[in-house]
């Protein structure tokens, strides 16, 4: 017994030492990349148009146009979602593809007039009002979606696997982050908007490479009956930790991108202060209120209070200078996931958000994605390298940390494949980067393809490693 305890203590210290060395080495490499990239300088190309221009002439009835666009995206997304589900893929892939199909990549190439009527470009007035309306619906949908993701987050389960989850998830962030920053040295001169510094570009590219889609990963595990297995528990813990860390990292990156150098520190300080305030002040109040609510029948007013809290939190983080989605996610994560109020709120919101609000986001994604911008051998080579680097970073970082934590090669490989799932979370991050002007439309199209390929590869590879139950 004493020898077993000594071995366990030795293993814990070895894991801690490896974790510290990993972070230190990654920080050193990233700083070296930033120093070299800023010193090189470049003549980056000007930002291309995000979408094809709208059809000129005629007044557009905004309500009719928005309803028609949503109906088309919902219908096509449902059909493609069922098709992808039948071939063993997450339905979200079909929903994303629906937005791309109705955008300039396919419908615009076949019939520009039909695309311009269905999904108008933002350049022309009065179509600008239609795009603004779709954009607001999409932003609300993203905020509410991440609020539901936060509600589903099992903080206690993450805590029970804290040592392994933090080490593995952070390794799955650090390695792709550094590889993404290194990749920026190559693609910054040709794919970055002219006004973006190398530091901002490298920060965002590294962050985009580091994302794991917690909801899609959870759905894949549930579909295969693995959510309560050792692999499922560790994967969910790692993905939850990954999401929380990645959103904090994204908050810093957005703060830096939106602010001048002098204001970036203020944004970071305000972000940390707000997170501390939410954990130390708001979380105890929420827990006491939910404990009282759970002793009574849950009413719609209880759900309304949580939604108002999520929107206020989203408003606060947007005012600080980071994205509103981070505030909504943070508020949801503070609520005990197993409480009756949290379950009722998640059930009430999940259906309406995924069926009605997120299709507006897919429509915006389709407007911004033009596969035709990827032209020539060099562009497709860059696209393939992006997919390869993203996969090697996620799978490799996860496997190395998992083996170091004592997991088998099979479990480590399966965990790496699961953490390589990106899905909708990646698209949210990419749309933030495009709206900030940090990435060009051409790179945006490449990164959307990377998100689709890495997500689609998860299920078939996982079936090879761990058969479904």
C-alpha positions in Angstrom: 0.0 0.0 0.0 2.8 2.4 0.9 4.6 1.6 -2.3 1.5 2.2 -4.3 1.0 5.6 -2.7 4.6 6.5 -3.4 4.2 5.5 -7.0 1.0 7.5 -7.3 2.7 10.6 -5.7 5.6 10.2 -8.1 3.3 10.0 -11.1 1.5 13.1 -10.0 4.7 15.1 -9.6 5.9 13.8 -13.0 2.6 14.9 -14.6 2.9 18.3 -13.0 6.5 18.7 -14.1 5.6 17.7 -17.7 2.7 20.1 -17.7 4.9 23.0 -16.5 7.6 22.2 -19.1 4.9 22.0 -21.8 3.5 25.5 -21.1 7.0 27.0 -20.7 8.2 25.5 -24.0 5.1 26.6 -25.8 5.3 30.1 -24.5 9.0 30.4 -25.6 8.3 29.1 -29.1 5.3 31.3 -29.6 7.2 34.4 -28.4 10.0 33.5 -30.8 7.5 33.2 -33.7 5.9 36.6 -32.8 9.4 38.2 -32.7 10.4 36.8 -36.0 7.1 37.5 -37.7 6.8 41.1 -36.6 10.4 41.7 -37.7 9.9 40.3 -41.1 6.9 42.5 -42.1 4.9 41.9 -45.2 2.8 43.4 -47.9 -0.5 41.6 -47.2 -3.2 41.7 -49.8 -6.2 43.9 -49.3 -9.3 42.3 -47.9 -11.6 40.9 -50.6 -15.3 41.4 -50.6 -17.0 39.1 -48.1 -20.0 38.3 -50.3 -21.2 38.8 -53.8 -22.9 42.1 -54.3 -26.7 42.2 -54.0 -28.9 42.5 -57.0 -29.5 46.2 -57.7 -32.9 47.8 -57.9 -36.2 47.3 -56.3 -37.4 47.6 -52.7 -37.0 44.6 -50.5 -39.6 43.8 -47.9 -37.3 43.1 -45.0 -39.7 40.8 -43.0 -40.6 38.8 -46.1 -37.0 38.5 -47.1 -35.8 37.4 -43.7 -38.6 34.8 -43.3 -37.9 33.4 -46.7 -34.2 33.1 -46.0 -34.8 31.4 -42.7 -37.4 29.0 -44.2 -35.0 28.0 -47.0 -32.0 27.4 -44.6 -34.1 25.5 -42.1 -35.6 23.3 -44.8 -32.4 22.5 -46.7 -30.5 22.2 -43.4 -33.1 19.6 -42.1 -32.8 17.6 -45.3 -29.0 17.6 -45.4 -28.9 17.0 -41.6 -30.9 13.8 -41.9 -28.8 12.7 -44.8 -25.5 13.2 -42.9 -27.0 11.5 -39.8 -27.9 8.4 -41.8 -24.3 8.1 -43.0 -23.1 8.3 -39.4 -22.1 12.0 -39.3 -23.3 14.7 -37.0 -26.4 16.6 -38.3 -24.6 19.9 -37.7 -22.4 19.2 -40.8 -25.5 19.1 -43.0 -26.8 22.3 -41.4 -23.5 24.1 -42.1 -23.4 22.7 -45.6 -27.0 24.1 -46.2 -25.8 27.6 -45.6 -22.9 27.1 -47.9 -25.1 25.5 -50.6 -27.4 28.5 -50.6 -24.6 31.0 -50.7 -22.2 32.1 -53.4 -20.3 28.7 -53.4 -23.1 26.8 -55.1 -26.4 28.6 -55.6 -24.5 31.8 -56.5 -22.5 30.0 -59.1 -25.6 28.4 -60.7 -28.1 31.3 -60.4 -26.7 34.5 -59.0 -30.2 36.1 -59.2 -31.7 33.4 -57.0 -29.0 33.7 -54.5 -29.2 37.5 -54.4 -32.9 37.3 -53.8 -32.6 34.6 -51.1 -29.4 35.8 -49.3 -28.7 39.4 -50.3 -25.2 40.9 -50.0 -24.6 43.7 -47.4 -23.3 46.2 -49.9 -26.5 47.4 -51.4 -29.2 49.5 -49.8 -32.0 48.5 -49.0 -30.7 44.9 -48.7 -28.5 46.1 -45.9 -31.5 46.0 -43.6 -32.1 42.3 -44.4 -28.5 41.4 -43.7 -28.6 43.4 -40.4 -31.7 41.6 -39.3 -30.2 38.2 -40.1 -27.0 39.3 -38.3 -28.9 40.2 -35.2 -30.9 37.0 -35.2 -27.6 35.1 -35.7 -25.9 36.9 -32.8 -28.8 36.2 -30.5 -28.8 32.6 -31.5 -25.1 32.2 -30.9 -25.4 33.8 -27.4 -28.3 31.6 -26.4 -26.6 28.5 -27.9 -23.5 29.0 -25.8 -25.7 29.7 -22.8 -27.2 26.2 -23.3 -23.7 24.8 -23.7 -22.8 26.4 -20.4 -25.9 24.9 -18.7 -24.9 21.4 -19.9 -21.3 21.8 -18.6 -20.8 19.5 -15.6 -18.3 21.5 -13.6 -18.3 18.9 -10.8 -17.3 16.1 -13.2 -14.6 18.2 -14.6 -13.3 18.8 -11.1 -13.2 15.1 -10.3 -10.9 14.6 -13.3 -9.2 17.9 -12.9 -5.6 16.8 -13.1 -5.9 14.7 -16.2 -8.5 16.9 -17.9 -6.5 20.1 -17.4 -3.2 18.6 -18.5 -4.7 16.8 -21.6 -7.0 19.6 -22.7 -4.3 22.3 -22.3 -1.9 20.1 -24.3 -4.6 19.9 -27.0 -4.7 23.7 -27.0 -1.1 24.5 -26.6 0.3 22.4 -29.4 -2.2 23.4 -32.1 -1.9 27.0 -30.9 1.8 27.1 -31.4 1.6 25.2 -34.7 -1.1 27.7 -35.9 1.1 30.6 -34.9 4.0 29.0 -36.8 1.8 28.5 -39.8 1.0 32.2 -39.7 4.6 32.9 -40.7 3.9 31.3 -44.0 0.4 32.5 -44.8 0.4 36.0 -43.3 1.9 37.8 -46.3 -0.8 36.4 -48.7 -3.9 35.7 -46.6 -4.0 38.4 -43.9 -5.9 41.7 -44.4 -3.5 44.6 -44.9 -4.3 46.4 -41.7 -3.8 43.5 -39.3 -0.6 43.1 -37.5 1.2 39.8 -37.4 0.7 39.4 -33.7 -3.1 39.7 -34.0 -3.2 37.4 -37.0 -1.0 34.8 -35.3 -3.0 35.0 -32.0 -6.3 34.4 -33.8 -5.0 31.7 -36.1 -3.5 29.8 -33.1 -6.8 30.1 -31.2 -8.9 29.0 -34.2 -6.7 25.9 -34.5 -7.3 25.1 -30.8 -11.1 24.8 -30.7 -13.0 21.6 -29.8 -16.8 21.4 -30.2 -18.0 20.2 -26.8 -21.7 19.8 -27.9 -20.8 17.8 -31.1 -18.4 15.6 -29.1 -21.0 14.9 -26.5 -23.5 13.9 -29.2 -21.1 11.5 -30.9 -20.4 9.8 -27.5 -24.1 9.5 -26.7 -24.9 8.1 -30.2 -22.3 5.4 -29.6 -23.2 4.6 -26.0 -19.8 5.8 -24.7 -20.9 8.8 -22.6 -20.6 6.9 -19.3 -17.5 4.9 -20.2 -14.1 5.8 -18.9 -13.2 7.2 -22.3 -16.5 9.2 -22.5 -16.0 10.7 -19.0 -12.4 11.8 -19.7 -13.3 13.1 -23.2 -16.3 15.2 -21.8 -14.1 16.5 -19.0 -11.3 17.4 -21.4 -13.7 19.0 -23.9 -15.4 21.0 -21.3 -12.1 22.3 -19.9 -10.9 22.9 -23.5 -14.0 25.0 -24.3 -13.8 27.1 -21.1 -10.0 27.7 -21.7 -10.5 28.4 -25.4 -13.2 31.0 -24.8 -11.0 32.7 -22.2 -8.2 32.7 -24.7 -10.5 34.0 -27.4 -11.7 36.8 -25.1 -8.1 38.0 -24.7 -7.5 37.7 -28.5 -10.6 39.7 -29.3 -9.7 42.3 -26.7 -6.3 42.7 -28.2 -7.7 42.8 -31.8 -10.4 45.4 -30.9 -8.2 47.7 -28.8 -5.1 49.7 -29.2 -2.0 48.4 -27.5 -2.6 50.8 -24.6 -6.2 49.6 -24.1 -5.6 45.9 -24.5 -4.3 45.6 -21.0 -7.4 47.4 -19.7 -9.6 44.9 -21.6 -7.7 42.0 -20.1 -8.0 43.3 -16.6 -11.7 44.0 -16.9 -12.3 40.5 -18.3 -10.4 38.9 -15.4 -12.2 41.1 -12.9 -15.6 40.2 -14.4 -14.9 36.5 -14.3 -13.8 36.7 -10.7 -16.9 38.8 -9.8 -19.2 36.2 -11.5 -17.5 33.3 -9.6 -17.3 34.9 -6.2 -20.4 37.0 -6.1 -22.9 35.9 -8.7 -22.4 32.2 -8.4 -23.3 31.9 -4.7 -26.4 34.0 -5.3 -27.4 31.8 -8.2 -26.9 28.6 -6.2 -29.1 29.9 -3.3 -31.8 31.0 -5.6 -31.8 27.7 -7.6 -31.9 25.7 -4.3 -35.1 27.5 -3.4 -36.5 27.1 -6.9 -35.8 23.4 -7.0 -38.1 22.9 -4.0 -41.0 24.4 -6.0 -42.5 23.5 -9.5 -40.4 25.2 -12.1 -42.3 27.9 -13.9 -41.6 29.9 -17.1 -40.7 32.9 -15.0 -37.7 30.9 -13.6 -36.4 30.2 -17.1 -37.0 33.9 -18.1 -34.9 35.1 -15.2 -32.0 32.9 -16.3 -32.3 34.1 -19.9 -32.3 37.7 -18.7 -29.2 37.0 -16.6 -27.5 35.4 -19.6 -28.3 38.4 -21.8 -27.1 40.8 -19.2 -23.8 38.9 -18.9 -23.5 38.9 -22.7 -24.1 42.6 -22.7 -21.4 43.2 -20.1 -18.7 41.2 -21.9 -19.6 43.0 -25.2 -19.3 46.3 -23.4 -15.9 45.3 -22.0 -14.6 44.7 -25.5 -14.9 40.9 -25.9 -17.6 38.9 -27.6 -21.1 38.7 -26.1 -21.1 34.9 -26.5 -18.4 34.6 -23.8 -20.6 36.3 -21.3 -23.6 34.0 -22.0 -21.4 30.9 -21.8 -19.9 32.0 -18.5 -23.3 32.7 -16.9 -24.6 29.3 -18.0 -21.5 27.5 -16.7 -22.1 29.0 -13.2 -25.5 27.3 -12.9 -25.5 23.7 -11.4 -26.2 21.6 -14.5 -28.1 19.0 -12.6 -30.7 21.4 -11.1 -34.3 21.2 -12.3 -34.2 24.8 -13.3 -31.1 24.3 -15.5 -32.6 21.2 -17.1 -35.9 23.0 -17.8 -34.1 26.0 -19.2 -31.9 23.9 -21.5 -34.9 21.9 -22.7 -36.9 25.0 -23.4 -34.1 26.8 -25.3 -32.3 24.0 -27.1 -35.0 23.3 -29.6 -36.0 26.8 -30.5 -32.3 27.9 -30.7 -31.2 25.1 -32.9 -34.3 25.1 -35.2 -34.9 28.8 -35.6 -32.0 31.0 -34.4 -29.0 29.0 -35.6 -30.2 28.8 -39.2 -29.7 32.5 -39.4 -26.1 31.9 -38.3 -25.7 29.3 -41.0 -27.1 31.8 -43.6 -24.6 34.4 -42.5 -21.9 31.7 -42.7 -23.0 30.8 -46.2 -23.0 34.4 -47.3 -19.4 34.8 -46.1 -18.1 31.5 -47.5 -17.2 31.5 -51.1 -15.3 28.3 -52.0 -14.5 29.9 -55.4 -12.0 32.2 -53.6 -9.8 29.2 -53.1 -8.3 29.0 -56.6 -5.1 27.5 -57.9 -2.8 24.8 -56.7 -1.1 27.1 -54.1 -4.4 27.9 -52.4 -5.5 24.3 -52.2 -2.1 23.3 -50.9 -2.5 25.9 -48.1 -5.9 24.6 -47.4 -4.6 21.0 -47.1 -1.8 22.2 -44.9 -4.2 24.0 -42.6 -6.2 20.8 -42.2 -3.1 18.7 -41.6 -1.7 21.2 -39.0 -5.0 21.4 -37.2 -5.3 17.6 -37.1 -1.7 17.0 -36.0 -1.9 19.7 -33.4 -5.1 18.4 -31.8 -4.6 14.7 -32.1 -0.9 14.8 -31.3 -1.1 17.1 -28.3 -3.9 15.1 -26.8 -2.2 11.7 -27.4 1.1 12.9 -25.9 -0.5 14.2 -22.8 -2.8 11.2 -22.5 0.1 8.8 -22.7 2.0 10.9 -20.1 -1.1 10.6 -17.9 -1.0 6.8 -18.1 -3.7 6.1 -20.6 -3.3 3.3 -23.2 -2.4 4.0 -26.9 -5.9 3.1 -28.0 -7.6 5.3 -25.5 -5.2 8.1 -26.2 -5.8 7.8 -29.9 -9.6 7.8 -29.5 -9.4 10.8 -27.2 -7.2 12.7 -29.7 -9.7 12.0 -32.5 -12.6 13.2 -30.3 -10.8 16.4 -29.4 -10.2 17.1 -33.1 -14.0 17.6 -33.5 -14.6 21.3 -34.2 -18.1 21.7 -35.6 -20.2 24.8 -34.8 -17.9 26.2 -32.1 -15.2 26.6 -34.8 -17.6 28.5 -37.1 -18.5 30.8 -34.3 -14.9 31.7 -33.7 -14.3 32.1 -37.4 -17.2 34.5 -37.8 -15.9 36.6 -34.9 -12.5 36.8 -36.7 -14.1 37.7 -40.0 -16.3 40.4 -38.4 -13.3 41.9 -36.7 -11.4 41.9 -40.0 -8.6 39.7 -38.5 -8.8 37.1 -41.3 -9.6 37.5 -45.0 -12.6 35.9 -46.8 -10.2 33.6 -48.6 -8.7 32.3 -45.4 -12.2 32.1 -43.8 -13.3 29.7 -46.6 -10.2 27.6 -46.0 -10.9 27.4 -42.2 -14.5 26.5 -42.8 -13.4 23.6 -44.9 -11.0 22.6 -42.1 -13.8 22.6 -39.6 -16.0 20.5 -41.8 -13.3 17.9 -42.6 -12.0 17.5 -39.1 -15.6 17.1 -37.7 -16.5 14.6 -40.5 -13.4 12.5 -39.9 -14.2 12.0 -36.2 -17.0 9.4 -36.5 -15.3 6.9 -39.0 -11.9 7.0 -37.3 -13.5 6.6 -33.8 -15.4 3.5 -35.1 -12.1 1.9 -36.1 -10.6 2.5 -32.6 -13.6 2.1 -30.4 -16.6 0.1 -31.7 -20.0 1.6 -30.8 -21.9 -0.1 -28.0 
